[in-house]
Structure formats: structure tokens, C-alpha cells
């Protein structure tokens, strides 16, 4: 039985003392003006953009980019076209950082530097990623809430997941997640999410219908599906994808704590979200006003808007006690705020935590009626 409480300060202290002399030397060699060998950043994202503004680099590596692509005024190469003696900083942290590192190794490169090593070796030059800073800040301010969540989790695996995730989210060292695989096709459908023949599934943030399709395959005797998606483009894709499944009501609305209009950023695919700087607007509703029948299973992945949407589903949670699968990875405080909110409505849930990538994204908290 895992009983230890969260000691975030010890995690940071232990990590700060763990970097080997060899890895520190490699990080220092990467930034040295006397370095022999070109410098490349693996991945095009917020982290690599930031590094490129701190130190002169020779280019970015993106195996999916078209030939001749440039980014941040630097060439974008495939891994196979990078010089053999190059230094490569792995800036992938969101979904598949370990897969990225293994790909670099497969091409025979040896001067591979995880971005966390730069932060650890040269903290004044290379800032920690925002998700690390936010996690540290939230733990410092709300440690009692985190420990309460840890104690409330219903199995040892959930406690291990929380512990491993915090080690990564406090340091950006993806080796803490070495036992985790990319398996998003299993997301929301763990064995403990028991099923019965009259399932009414609510897919909040339905995107192109991928989760609803998985639900329909796994729960073939379901009763009905409600799919909420504010993007007309995504909803058209969902209709095409789900045309051979029965009794699915597709609703071109977002979900929130009240009806209204919200600004929305539609340009990020599955990561499109409500945003004050959004370039478009969406109409939103609440689950309590939109669904008049009993629901048995609610899934939410709303890019940080989950708590607002749950506040608009309080009557269904209180009366129906549905199974809940809620994304909690967008903001550190979502881990404890979402569990606290739901358990204040009904305390008769078992709470589980599972993670579905090698990086910081795709963590789901499950609430299963006792």
C-alpha cells in the first residue's frame, strides 16, 4: 500500500542533485562559443522557440515538415539530414518526449540533451517550462489540497500515477514517466468503468467524433449519445465519421456553467479552446439545460474549461450519479479543484487517475459510483 504524502520540495531537491557530470558537461558544451558541431532543436513548439531566442542555433528538426521549410528564420530539417556531430536538444515535452529521444538515437546521434538538462545546468539562462513553474507554484500554495486528493484516490496505481506525474511536472524530466506509453485510444475506457445496456453517453468536446466512435464500439448496446462540439468544421467530420452508428445527437454548442457567447480559438485542432484572445465566438449551453433525460457517462476534455462545464452539470451529477471521465492536465490546480467540486456534490464515488502519454498531456480523472 502506498501511504506516503506528497513532498514536492524533496522531489525538487533530489532532482537538482541528480544531474551527472557527463550530462552537465554536454549541456555546457552546447552553449559554449568554442563548440565544435552545429546546434539543432528537436521539435517546433513553445520550448524550442524560446531556446532559439536565447542561443544561436543552426536549425530545427521536424520529420513531418516539407522540404525547404523555415521556422523562426531557421531551416527545418528531417533527422536524417542533420550532421552526425550535431548537438540536439530534445524540446518535446507534451506527448512523446521519450519517443523523440529514441528516434534521435536511432539515427546514431550521441550528443542528445533533454531540455531539462539545460534548465538544471544553466538555470539563469534557460527558464523552466511554464507547466513546471505553474505546478511548483500551485503545490507551494495548495499542498494540503494535493495531499487530500492523494489520500482520496481509490487504488495504489492512481497514487503512483499522481506521484510520477508530479515528479515530471516539477522538473520536466521525462525519465520519470519511463513506464508510461502513448495510448490515447484507451483514454476514458478503463476496465473499472463498468457498462450496462442503457448507457447514455455525453461527449463534451467531441472534436471529430473519435471518442464517441470508441464508445460506440466498446458499448454496442448503448441507448443514446449526446455529442457537444462548437466547431462546425469538426462537427461535419464527426457526422461523416459516425454515420454508421445509431442514436447520436450532435449539438453545435460548447458547454459551460451558463448559456451565452464566449471567445474561442479555433485554430489549434483538438486543442482549440475558450480564450480571451480568441479570434471567433461560440455559443455555449449547460448540460443541465440541454439534456432532460438521465445520463450514465460523461466525458470532458475541454482544454481547461472542464470545471466551468461541470458547474453546468451539477443537477445531473447530483441526481443521476453518472460515471465521469474528466481531463485534469490543462492546469495544475484542476487535479484537486475538479475532484473537490465533484465530491462536494456527491461523495459516493471511487476516484481513479490514469495517464495516456509520455509527457504532460492527457491525464484523466475518473469518478465511478460506489
C-alpha positions as CSV (number, residue, x, y, z in Angstrom):
1,X,0.0,0.0,0.0
2,X,1.3,3.4,-1.0
3,X,0.8,5.7,2.0
4,X,3.4,8.4,1.7
5,X,2.2,12.0,1.4
6,X,3.4,14.4,-1.4
7,X,6.8,16.0,-0.6
8,X,7.3,18.3,-3.5
9,X,10.3,20.1,-2.0
10,X,12.1,16.8,-1.7
11,X,11.3,15.9,-5.3
12,X,12.9,19.2,-6.5
13,X,15.9,18.8,-4.2
14,X,16.6,15.3,-5.2
15,X,16.3,16.2,-8.9
16,X,18.6,19.2,-8.6
17,X,21.3,16.9,-7.2
18,X,20.8,14.1,-9.7
19,X,22.4,15.5,-12.9
20,X,25.6,13.6,-13.7
21,X,28.8,15.4,-14.5
22,X,28.7,14.0,-18.1
23,X,25.3,15.4,-18.8
24,X,26.1,18.7,-17.3
25,X,29.3,18.9,-19.4
26,X,27.3,18.2,-22.5
27,X,24.9,21.0,-21.7
28,X,27.7,23.4,-21.1
29,X,29.4,22.3,-24.3
30,X,26.2,23.0,-26.2
31,X,26.2,26.7,-25.2
32,X,30.0,27.3,-25.4
33,X,31.1,29.7,-28.1
34,X,34.0,27.3,-28.8
35,X,31.7,24.4,-29.5
36,X,32.6,22.2,-32.5
37,X,29.4,21.0,-34.1
38,X,26.1,22.5,-35.1
39,X,23.2,23.1,-32.8
40,X,19.7,21.8,-33.5
41,X,16.5,21.8,-31.6
42,X,14.2,18.7,-31.9
43,X,10.5,19.8,-32.3
44,X,8.8,23.0,-33.2
45,X,6.9,24.3,-30.1
46,X,7.0,26.9,-27.4
47,X,10.1,25.4,-25.8
48,X,12.2,25.3,-28.9
49,X,11.1,28.8,-29.9
50,X,12.2,30.1,-26.6
51,X,15.6,28.3,-26.8
52,X,16.2,29.7,-30.3
53,X,15.8,33.2,-28.8
54,X,18.4,32.5,-26.1
55,X,21.2,31.0,-28.1
56,X,22.1,30.9,-31.8
57,X,21.1,27.6,-33.4
58,X,21.5,26.1,-36.8
59,X,18.0,24.9,-37.3
60,X,15.0,22.8,-36.1
61,X,14.3,19.1,-36.6
62,X,10.8,18.1,-37.7
63,X,10.4,14.9,-39.7
64,X,6.9,15.9,-40.8
65,X,7.9,19.2,-42.3
66,X,8.0,19.8,-46.1
67,X,11.4,20.1,-47.7
68,X,12.6,23.7,-47.6
69,X,10.5,24.7,-44.7
70,X,11.8,27.5,-42.4
71,X,10.7,28.5,-38.9
72,X,11.8,31.4,-36.7
73,X,14.0,32.3,-39.7
74,X,15.9,29.0,-39.4
75,X,15.8,25.9,-41.7
76,X,13.7,22.9,-40.7
77,X,15.4,19.6,-41.4
78,X,14.5,15.9,-41.1
79,X,16.6,13.9,-38.6
80,X,18.4,12.0,-41.4
81,X,19.7,15.3,-42.9
82,X,21.3,16.6,-39.7
83,X,25.1,16.4,-39.5
84,X,26.4,13.5,-37.5
85,X,28.4,15.6,-35.0
86,X,25.5,17.9,-34.2
87,X,24.2,18.7,-30.7
88,X,20.5,18.1,-30.5
89,X,18.3,19.4,-27.7
90,X,15.1,17.5,-27.3
91,X,12.4,20.1,-26.8
92,X,9.4,17.7,-26.9
93,X,7.6,17.6,-23.6
94,X,3.9,17.3,-24.3
95,X,3.1,13.9,-25.8
96,X,6.1,11.7,-26.9
97,X,9.4,13.1,-25.5
98,X,10.9,9.6,-25.0
99,X,9.9,8.5,-28.4
100,X,11.5,11.7,-29.8
101,X,14.8,10.9,-27.9
102,X,14.7,7.3,-29.2
103,X,14.3,8.5,-32.7
104,X,17.3,10.7,-32.4
105,X,19.3,7.8,-31.0
106,X,18.2,5.5,-33.8
107,X,19.9,7.8,-36.3
108,X,23.2,7.4,-34.4
109,X,23.4,10.8,-32.6
110,X,25.1,10.8,-29.2
111,X,25.1,14.5,-28.3
112,X,21.4,14.5,-27.1
113,X,20.4,16.9,-24.4
114,X,17.0,16.9,-22.8
115,X,15.7,20.4,-22.3
116,X,15.5,19.8,-18.6
117,X,19.3,19.3,-18.5
118,X,19.8,22.8,-19.9
119,X,17.4,24.2,-17.2
120,X,19.3,22.3,-14.5
121,X,22.8,23.2,-15.7
122,X,22.2,26.8,-16.6
123,X,19.0,27.9,-14.7
124,X,19.7,31.6,-15.2
125,X,19.8,31.3,-19.0
126,X,17.1,28.6,-19.7
127,X,13.8,29.0,-17.8
128,X,11.8,26.1,-16.7
129,X,8.8,25.3,-18.9
130,X,5.6,27.1,-17.9
131,X,3.9,23.9,-16.8
132,X,6.7,23.3,-14.3
133,X,6.6,26.8,-12.9
134,X,2.8,26.6,-12.6
135,X,2.9,23.2,-10.9
136,X,5.6,24.4,-8.4
137,X,3.6,27.5,-7.6
138,X,0.3,25.6,-7.1
139,X,1.9,22.9,-4.9
140,X,3.5,25.6,-2.7
141,X,0.2,27.4,-2.3
142,X,-2.1,24.4,-2.0
143,X,-0.2,21.5,-0.7
144,X,-3.0,20.5,1.7
145,X,-5.4,20.2,-1.2
146,X,-2.9,18.0,-3.1
147,X,-2.4,15.7,-0.1
148,X,-6.2,15.5,0.4
149,X,-6.5,14.4,-3.2
150,X,-3.7,11.8,-2.8
151,X,-5.5,10.3,0.2
152,X,-8.8,10.2,-1.6
153,X,-7.6,8.2,-4.6
154,X,-9.1,4.7,-4.6
155,X,-6.2,2.5,-5.7
156,X,-2.4,2.3,-5.4
157,X,-2.0,2.7,-9.2
158,X,-3.8,6.1,-9.0
159,X,-1.4,7.2,-6.3
160,X,1.6,6.1,-8.3
161,X,0.3,7.9,-11.3
162,X,-0.1,11.1,-9.3
163,X,3.4,10.7,-7.8
164,X,5.1,10.1,-11.1
165,X,3.2,12.9,-12.8
166,X,4.3,15.4,-10.1
167,X,7.9,14.3,-10.4
168,X,7.7,15.1,-14.1
169,X,5.6,18.2,-13.8
170,X,8.0,19.6,-11.1
171,X,11.2,19.0,-13.2
172,X,10.4,18.5,-16.9
173,X,12.5,15.3,-16.7
174,X,10.6,12.8,-18.9
175,X,12.5,9.9,-17.5
176,X,10.1,10.0,-14.5
177,X,7.5,8.8,-17.0
178,X,9.6,5.9,-18.5
179,X,6.9,3.4,-17.6
180,X,4.1,5.3,-19.5
181,X,3.1,4.8,-23.1
182,X,1.2,6.7,-25.7
183,X,-2.1,5.0,-25.6
184,X,-4.8,7.6,-26.2
185,X,-7.1,5.1,-27.8
186,X,-7.7,3.6,-24.3
187,X,-8.4,7.0,-22.8
188,X,-11.8,7.3,-20.9
189,X,-12.4,3.5,-21.1
190,X,-10.6,1.8,-18.3
191,X,-11.9,-1.6,-17.0
192,X,-13.3,-0.1,-13.8
193,X,-15.7,2.0,-16.0
194,X,-18.3,-0.8,-15.9
195,X,-21.0,-0.7,-18.5
196,X,-24.7,-1.7,-18.8
197,X,-27.2,-1.9,-21.6
198,X,-28.9,1.5,-21.3
199,X,-25.8,3.8,-21.4
200,X,-26.4,7.4,-22.2
201,X,-23.1,8.9,-23.1
202,X,-22.3,12.6,-23.1
203,X,-19.2,13.6,-25.1
204,X,-18.2,17.1,-24.2
205,X,-15.5,18.4,-26.5
206,X,-16.5,15.8,-29.2
207,X,-14.0,17.1,-31.8
208,X,-14.2,14.9,-34.9
209,X,-16.1,12.1,-33.1
210,X,-13.1,10.0,-32.3
211,X,-14.1,9.4,-28.6
212,X,-17.7,8.8,-29.5
213,X,-16.7,6.2,-32.1
214,X,-14.6,4.4,-29.5
215,X,-17.5,4.5,-27.1
216,X,-20.0,3.0,-29.6
217,X,-17.6,0.2,-30.4
218,X,-17.0,-0.6,-26.7
219,X,-20.6,-0.2,-25.6
220,X,-22.5,-1.5,-28.7
221,X,-25.8,-1.9,-26.7
222,X,-25.8,1.8,-25.7
223,X,-29.1,3.7,-25.5
224,X,-28.0,7.2,-26.7
225,X,-25.1,9.6,-27.3
226,X,-25.1,13.4,-26.9
227,X,-22.0,14.9,-28.7
228,X,-21.3,18.6,-28.0
229,X,-18.8,20.4,-30.3
230,X,-18.8,24.1,-31.0
231,X,-16.8,23.9,-34.3
232,X,-18.9,23.4,-37.4
233,X,-15.9,22.0,-39.2
234,X,-15.2,19.4,-36.5
235,X,-18.9,18.6,-36.3
236,X,-19.1,17.9,-40.0
237,X,-16.1,15.5,-39.7
238,X,-17.9,13.8,-36.7
239,X,-21.1,13.3,-38.8
240,X,-19.1,11.7,-41.5
241,X,-17.1,9.5,-39.1
242,X,-20.2,8.4,-37.1
243,X,-22.7,8.0,-39.9
244,X,-23.0,4.2,-39.4
245,X,-23.8,4.5,-35.7
246,X,-27.3,4.9,-34.3
247,X,-29.0,7.4,-32.0
248,X,-26.3,10.1,-31.7
249,X,-27.5,13.6,-31.2
250,X,-24.9,16.1,-32.3
251,X,-25.1,19.6,-30.8
252,X,-23.2,22.5,-32.3
253,X,-22.5,24.2,-28.9
254,X,-19.9,24.4,-26.3
255,X,-20.6,23.6,-22.7
256,X,-20.1,25.9,-19.7
257,X,-21.7,26.9,-16.4
258,X,-24.3,29.1,-18.1
259,X,-25.7,29.9,-21.5
260,X,-24.1,32.6,-23.6
261,X,-21.3,33.6,-26.0
262,X,-17.6,33.0,-25.4
263,X,-14.5,33.9,-27.4
264,X,-12.9,30.9,-28.9
265,X,-9.5,30.0,-30.6
266,X,-10.5,27.6,-33.4
267,X,-7.0,27.2,-35.0
268,X,-5.5,24.5,-32.8
269,X,-7.3,21.4,-33.9
270,X,-8.1,19.1,-30.9
271,X,-6.5,21.8,-28.6
272,X,-8.9,24.6,-29.7
273,X,-10.2,26.3,-26.6
274,X,-12.1,29.1,-25.0
275,X,-9.8,32.1,-24.8
276,X,-10.0,35.8,-24.1
277,X,-7.8,36.3,-27.2
278,X,-9.9,34.0,-29.4
279,X,-10.5,35.1,-33.0
280,X,-14.0,33.8,-33.1
281,X,-17.1,33.3,-30.9
282,X,-19.1,30.2,-29.9
283,X,-22.4,29.7,-28.3
284,X,-22.4,27.7,-25.1
285,X,-25.0,25.9,-23.0
286,X,-25.1,23.8,-19.9
287,X,-25.7,20.1,-19.7
288,X,-28.5,20.6,-17.1
289,X,-30.5,22.8,-19.6
290,X,-29.7,20.8,-22.7
291,X,-30.3,17.2,-21.6
292,X,-33.6,16.3,-20.0
293,X,-33.0,12.5,-19.5
294,X,-30.9,10.6,-17.2
295,X,-27.2,10.3,-18.2
296,X,-24.9,7.5,-17.2
297,X,-21.5,8.5,-18.5
298,X,-20.0,12.0,-19.0
299,X,-16.6,12.6,-20.7
300,X,-15.0,16.0,-20.8
301,X,-11.8,17.3,-22.4
302,X,-12.3,21.0,-22.9
303,X,-8.8,22.4,-22.8
304,X,-9.1,23.8,-19.4
305,X,-12.8,24.6,-19.3
306,X,-13.8,21.4,-17.6
307,X,-14.6,22.9,-14.2
308,X,-17.0,25.5,-15.8
309,X,-18.7,22.7,-17.7
310,X,-19.1,20.6,-14.5
311,X,-20.7,23.5,-12.8
312,X,-23.3,23.5,-15.5
313,X,-23.9,19.7,-15.0
314,X,-24.4,19.8,-11.2
315,X,-28.0,18.6,-11.4
316,X,-27.1,15.6,-13.5
317,X,-24.2,14.7,-11.2
318,X,-26.4,15.1,-8.1
319,X,-29.5,13.2,-9.4
320,X,-28.0,10.7,-11.9
321,X,-24.6,10.0,-10.4
322,X,-23.1,9.2,-13.8
323,X,-19.6,7.8,-14.4
324,X,-17.3,10.7,-15.1
325,X,-14.1,10.8,-17.1
326,X,-12.6,14.3,-16.8
327,X,-9.4,15.7,-18.3
328,X,-7.3,17.3,-15.5
329,X,-4.0,18.1,-17.2
330,X,-4.5,21.6,-18.5
331,X,-3.9,23.4,-15.3
332,X,-2.2,22.0,-12.2
333,X,-5.0,23.1,-9.9
334,X,-7.5,21.2,-12.0
335,X,-6.2,18.0,-10.3
336,X,-7.6,19.0,-6.9
337,X,-10.2,21.6,-7.9
338,X,-12.2,19.2,-10.1
339,X,-12.1,16.3,-7.6
340,X,-13.1,18.7,-4.8
341,X,-16.0,20.1,-6.8
342,X,-17.4,16.7,-7.8
343,X,-17.0,15.2,-4.3
344,X,-18.8,18.2,-2.8
345,X,-21.8,17.4,-5.0
346,X,-21.7,13.6,-4.3
347,X,-19.2,11.9,-2.0
348,X,-20.2,8.4,-3.0
349,X,-17.6,8.0,-5.9
350,X,-14.4,6.0,-6.2
351,X,-11.7,8.2,-7.7
352,X,-9.1,7.0,-10.1
353,X,-6.3,8.7,-12.0
354,X,-4.7,7.4,-15.3
355,X,-2.2,8.9,-17.8
356,X,-2.0,8.3,-21.5
357,X,1.1,9.8,-22.9
358,X,4.9,10.1,-22.2
359,X,4.6,13.8,-21.4
360,X,2.4,16.3,-19.6
361,X,-0.8,15.9,-21.6
362,X,-3.7,13.5,-21.4
363,X,-4.3,12.8,-17.7
364,X,-7.8,11.7,-16.9
365,X,-9.6,11.6,-13.5
366,X,-12.4,9.0,-13.2
367,X,-15.3,9.1,-10.8
368,X,-17.1,5.7,-10.5
369,X,-20.2,5.4,-8.4
370,X,-19.7,3.1,-5.4
